[in-house]
Amino acid sequence: MSERSTAMRVARWVAVLVIVTIGVAAFALSFAALKELAIMARTPPELAWLWPVIVDGTIIQATISMLVLASGPERRWFLGVLVCGALVSVIGNSVHAAMAGQHLPWWAAALVAAVAPVSLLVDTHGLGMLFRASNRESVPEVVADPEPSPVVVSEPTPADSPRPAPALVRRRKPAARRDPAKVARAIEMHADGMKFPDIAAALGVSPSTARNYVGKAKTSDTPSPAPAPEPDSVPEPAPALAPFTAPVRPVIPVRPRPVVQPMLPIAVGGARP
């Protein structure tokens, strides 16, 4: 296993040396051809060396940016810049070989002259994208608060008795205090027909918090139901008393008394003369 890893390390270093050698040789040849092409496009000879620097420098910037932003969305932009720069270099070398010692036509010279300002715009825009990407990566990510660790609470026990297992008590986070002004504002917005996401955006809270504001306010405003009236107590009927019966005395029959009529005087004898 160690021999294989050593061979792989040697192969990588050899590949790096070969690539560096080929790159330096290709850059030297391309630099010479592009410099001659700039002279063929009527560029002053003392400034002609700047044209290959612009083309090859753009290619190098795009290559390094692609390596740095391997997983960023800006990688496509630098890939396009690399492809365009490589095409300009390849076409320039081919035109130099085909028209060596001759002046380029006016339209070809115009294209060569336009490469410098276009490369300036492209490289400046690429530099701005690199700065934005670095600032985005330097912003610390918001990490959610970890769950509170349980607190071990143990009760004192006598030395002779076995100690029971400690109870686990979880700390509760203090409840967030609601702003009465936000609650009142949320109720007004909801009464006007606004949706919870719009209310949350206006108050600077989450949609669930806005829904809680309105829901808790409705619950507190709803009157509690009145207690059911207790049934009137009906007095228990008094026990019925037995009717009072007087003792019955025997009826003694009453005998009628004889009626005494007055006696009239009766005249005895005849009438006197």
C-alpha positions in Angstrom: 0.0 0.0 0.0 2.8 2.4 0.8 4.6 1.7 -2.5 1.4 2.5 -4.4 0.9 5.8 -2.6 4.5 6.7 -3.3 4.1 6.0 -7.0 0.9 8.1 -7.1 2.7 11.0 -5.5 5.6 10.8 -7.9 3.2 10.6 -10.9 1.3 13.8 -9.7 4.5 15.8 -9.3 5.7 14.7 -12.8 2.3 15.7 -14.3 2.5 19.1 -12.6 6.0 19.7 -14.0 4.9 18.6 -17.5 1.9 20.9 -17.4 4.0 23.9 -16.2 6.6 23.3 -18.9 3.9 23.0 -21.6 2.1 26.1 -20.3 5.3 28.3 -20.3 6.2 27.1 -23.8 2.6 27.7 -25.1 2.5 31.1 -23.5 5.8 32.2 -25.1 4.7 31.1 -28.5 1.2 32.6 -28.2 2.7 35.8 -26.9 5.0 36.2 -29.9 2.2 35.4 -32.4 -0.3 37.7 -30.8 2.3 40.5 -30.6 3.0 40.2 -34.3 -0.8 40.1 -35.0 -1.2 43.4 -33.1 1.6 44.9 -35.3 -0.2 43.6 -38.4 -3.4 45.4 -37.1 -1.4 48.7 -37.2 -0.6 48.8 -33.5 2.6 50.7 -32.6 5.4 48.2 -32.2 6.5 49.6 -28.8 2.9 48.8 -27.5 2.2 45.7 -29.4 3.3 43.4 -26.4 0.3 44.7 -24.4 -2.2 42.9 -26.7 -1.1 39.3 -25.8 -0.9 40.3 -22.1 -4.6 41.4 -22.3 -5.7 38.2 -24.0 -3.6 35.7 -21.9 -4.3 37.7 -18.7 -8.0 37.3 -19.2 -7.6 33.6 -19.7 -5.5 33.3 -16.5 -8.1 35.3 -14.5 -11.0 33.2 -15.7 -9.1 30.0 -14.9 -8.2 31.0 -11.4 -11.7 32.3 -10.7 -13.2 28.9 -11.8 -10.9 27.1 -9.4 -11.9 29.4 -6.5 -15.6 29.4 -7.2 -15.9 25.7 -7.8 -19.4 25.5 -6.2 -20.6 29.1 -6.7 -23.2 30.4 -9.2 -20.6 32.7 -10.7 -18.6 29.8 -12.1 -20.7 29.8 -15.4 -19.7 33.4 -16.1 -16.0 32.7 -15.8 -16.3 29.5 -17.8 -17.8 31.6 -20.6 -14.9 34.1 -20.3 -12.4 31.3 -20.5 -13.9 29.8 -23.6 -14.1 33.3 -25.4 -10.5 34.1 -24.4 -9.3 30.8 -25.6 -11.1 31.3 -29.0 -9.5 34.7 -29.4 -6.1 33.3 -28.7 -6.5 30.4 -31.1 -8.0 32.5 -33.9 -5.3 35.1 -33.5 -2.5 32.6 -33.7 -4.1 31.0 -36.8 -4.6 34.4 -38.5 -0.9 35.3 -37.8 0.3 32.1 -39.3 -1.9 32.5 -42.4 -1.1 36.2 -43.0 2.4 36.6 -41.8 4.1 39.8 -42.9 0.8 41.3 -44.3 -1.4 44.0 -42.9 -4.9 42.9 -41.8 -7.9 44.2 -43.6 -9.8 47.0 -41.9 -12.5 44.9 -40.3 -10.0 42.4 -38.9 -7.9 45.3 -37.5 -11.0 46.8 -36.0 -11.7 43.5 -34.2 -8.2 43.3 -32.8 -8.5 46.9 -31.5 -11.8 46.1 -29.8 -10.4 43.2 -27.8 -8.7 45.6 -25.3 -11.7 47.6 -24.1 -14.0 44.5 -24.1 -11.4 42.6 -22.0 -11.3 45.6 -19.6 -15.0 45.4 -19.0 -15.1 41.7 -18.7 -12.2 41.6 -16.2 -13.6 44.4 -14.1 -17.0 42.7 -13.9 -15.3 39.4 -13.0 -13.4 41.2 -10.2 -16.7 42.5 -8.8 -18.2 39.1 -8.8 -15.2 37.7 -6.9 -15.6 40.4 -4.2 -19.3 39.7 -3.8 -18.7 36.0 -3.5 -16.0 36.5 -0.9 -18.3 38.8 1.1 -21.1 36.3 0.9 -18.9 33.5 2.2 -17.5 35.7 5.0 -21.0 36.3 6.6 -21.4 33.9 9.5 -24.2 31.5 9.1 -27.1 31.7 11.6 -26.9 28.6 13.8 -30.0 27.5 15.6 -29.8 27.5 19.4 -29.1 24.0 20.7 -31.6 22.4 22.9 -31.0 23.2 26.6 -29.0 20.5 28.4 -30.8 18.7 31.2 -30.0 19.8 34.7 -29.3 17.1 37.2 -31.1 17.7 40.5 -30.3 15.3 43.3 -32.0 15.3 46.7 -30.0 14.8 49.8 -30.3 11.3 51.2 -29.1 9.6 54.3 -25.6 8.0 54.1 -26.9 4.5 54.9 -29.7 4.4 52.4 -28.9 3.9 48.7 -29.0 7.0 46.5 -31.8 7.1 43.9 -31.1 8.0 40.3 -31.0 11.8 39.8 -34.1 13.3 38.2 -33.7 15.1 34.9 -35.1 18.6 34.7 -35.2 20.4 31.4 -34.8 24.1 31.4 -37.6 26.0 29.7 -36.8 29.0 27.6 -38.5 32.2 28.9 -41.6 33.0 26.9 -41.2 35.9 24.5 -43.1 39.0 25.7 -45.6 40.2 23.2 -45.6 43.8 22.1 -49.1 45.2 22.7 -48.7 47.7 19.9 -47.8 44.9 17.4 -50.8 42.9 18.6 -53.2 45.7 18.2 -51.7 46.5 14.7 -52.0 42.9 13.7 -55.7 42.8 14.8 -56.4 45.9 12.7 -54.6 44.6 9.6 -56.5 41.2 9.9 -59.8 43.1 10.3 -59.0 45.0 7.1 -58.7 41.7 5.2 -54.9 41.4 5.1 -53.3 37.9 5.1 -50.9 36.7 7.7 -47.8 36.8 5.5 -48.5 40.5 4.7 -49.1 41.2 8.4 -45.8 39.5 9.3 -43.9 41.4 6.7 -45.3 44.7 7.9 -44.6 44.0 11.6 -41.2 42.3 11.1 -42.3 39.0 12.6 -42.9 35.5 11.2 -46.4 34.5 9.8 -46.9 32.1 12.7 -46.2 34.8 15.2 -48.7 37.1 13.4 -51.3 34.3 13.5 -50.7 33.8 17.2 -51.2 37.6 17.8 -54.6 37.5 16.2 -55.7 34.2 17.6 -54.8 35.0 21.2 -56.5 38.4 20.9 -59.7 36.7 19.7 -59.6 34.2 22.5 -59.1 36.9 25.2 -61.9 39.1 23.7 -64.5 36.3 23.6 -66.6 36.4 26.8 -66.7 33.3 28.9 -70.1 31.5 28.9 -72.3 32.4 31.8 -72.8 29.6 34.4 -75.9 27.6 34.0 -78.6 28.7 36.5 -79.0 26.4 39.4 -82.5 24.9 39.7 -84.6 26.4 42.4 -84.7 24.3 45.5 -88.1 22.8 46.0 -89.0 22.4 49.7 -89.7 19.0 50.8 -93.4 18.4 51.6 -94.2 18.3 55.3 -95.3 14.9 56.6 -99.1 14.5 56.5 -100.7 14.6 59.9 -103.4 12.1 60.8 -106.8 13.7 61.1 -108.0 14.5 64.7 -111.1 12.5 65.6 -113.0 13.5 68.7 -114.3 10.7 70.9 -117.9 9.9 70.1 -120.3 10.1 73.0 -123.4 7.9 73.2 -126.6 9.8 72.3 -129.2 9.7 75.1 -132.7 9.9 73.8 -134.7 12.8 75.2 -138.3 12.0 76.2 -140.8 14.6 75.3 -142.5 16.3 78.2 -146.3 16.2 78.4 -148.0 19.4 77.4 -150.1 20.7 80.2 -153.1 22.6 78.9 -154.9 25.1 81.2 -158.2 23.9 82.5 -161.2 26.1 81.8 -163.8 26.4 84.7 -166.8 24.3 84.0 -170.1 25.7 85.3 -172.1 23.1 87.2 -175.7 23.4 87.5 -178.1 25.7 85.7 -178.0 29.3 85.5 -179.1 31.3 88.3 -182.2 33.5 88.0 
